[in-house]
Every structure is written in C-alpha cells, then in structure tokens.
Amino acid sequence: MTGIPERQTSRAAGWSRRAGAFSAVLLLTALIGHRYDLVETPAFLWVLGIVALLAAFALLFAGFAFARLWNFGDRGGQDLTVGALLALLVLVPYGVAAYWAATYPPLRDISTDLDDPPALDISTRSKDMNELLPPTPGEQRLQIEAYPLVTGRSYTLPFDRVLEAVKTVLDRRSWQLTAPFPDAAGQSVTVDALAKSLLLGLPADVAIRVTDDGDVVIVDMRSASRYGRHDLGDNAARIADFLAELDQEVAGQVGVAPAE
C-alpha cells in the first residue's frame, strides 16, 4: 500500500498572520502616538507607508498559502484567514483616503477670500512644512467649483458681538490657539489656531479674520495643511462646519440671520 503523505504546514500562512498582526498593531500605535503628539507628523507619514507595505505583504503571503492549500492540501487555513482579514482591515483607511483623493481636488490651502486670504501665523511653522503661496488661478477655479459653500460671512451686528460669537464657537473645538485671543479694539483682528484632521490628526493652520466694514462685520477664514500635497477635503470641511456653527451661534444669541 502507498502511504498517504503527511500534510505540510504552510509557512506563507504563518507569515501572513504575522505581517497582518504587526501592521495592525503598528497602525494603532502610530495613530495613538501621533494623536497625542508623541510621534511627529513626518515620521508618522513614513510609518503609514510601512504599514501599507506590511498589509500588502500579508495579503500576498495569504495568496501563496491559499494556493498551496488548494493544490497540495497544506495546513494553515486559519492563519491565512486571520492574516488576510487583518490586512484588509488595515487597508480600509487607505481605501477611504484614495476615494477622497479621487473625489476632491488636489488642494491644501483653502480660504473664503481668494483675493486677500487671511494671514496665517507662521511662527510655529518649519521648513519641512508646506510652503504658503498665493493661490493660482487654476487653484481658485478648482476651489470655487468643488466648494461653493466655502464663503465668508457678513453680519449686521456690533464688532464685539461677532468676535464673542467666534470665541464661543472656538471654545467648543479642540483647536489650539497659537496666539492669545485678540480683544475687540480696532477694526480688524485675526484669530490664529492649530487644528487637526479627524481621521489621522494631521495638523492645519487656521486663521479667522473679523473685520468691521462699517455697515457689516465680515468674517473670513483660511485653513492650510502643514503636510501633504492633498488635504482630502479636510480644510474646506473645517471652514464650512465652523462658519455654519457660527451662523447658528449668531442667530441664537441675537435672533437674526447673517446678511447675504
């Protein structure tokens, strides 16, 4: 009688599980560390690349292991399944980011005033961050087409009341002021802050300019990503959400809507 050959354990299945598990642990560690400022953003972005590579290797090993299991009956089905599932879970945020990159225009500096954007506080910026440049005509066109709701606000209210409403909305957010909140002295003030994206915690400089134009008080806002060539729609969403909440705050305090 011919003996039945002993089934072998697939090494690729084991490596798939290890790579998938390591990529998941590394991703969670990097996200938490970056969120709490324990990991600097440039290093964090490099780690994200390594995580994606590890997850891709986990899927590749899982494919090899499945082929061995199918053709030769090797053991390791549980390991390759765990590795593949972990890799797919890790790659979900990358898929979402890729979708956003394909959906939103490649912009990283958004302002409600394209001709005279509010000035950003550059005292905490370093040379490895994105350079702050005036928007080109093409970038202006892209912003107008993609983000029609990103527009400034005009309120028929006293200057100090509008500034107080801006402070109230800011206090509800976890943004970090990079300069003391200005008082109502003068006809124009700018509030400078540092905000972070929701998913990855990527930093962006924010400037909120409040100007007394005589009959109305104008509020303009700017948000610029410190890193990356594409903000994935983050800056426009930040401005639109803030100004929409500012509208509600002004209307709730004095019972009037913003002037068009």
Buried (B, 14 or more C-beta within 10 A) or exposed (E): EEEEEEEEEBBBBBBBBBBBBBBBEBBEBBBEBBEEEEBEBEEBBEBBEBBBEBBBBBBBBBBBBBEBBEEEEBBBEEBBBBBBBBBBBBBEBBEEBEEBBEEBBEBBBBBBBBEEBBEBBEEBBEEEBBEBEEBEEEBBEBBEEBBEEBBBBBBEBEBBBBBBBBBBBBEEBEBEEBEEBBEBEEEBBBBBBBBBBEEBBBBBBBBBBBBBEEEBBBBBBBBBBBBBEBBBBBBBBBBBEBBEBBBEBBBEBBEEEBEE
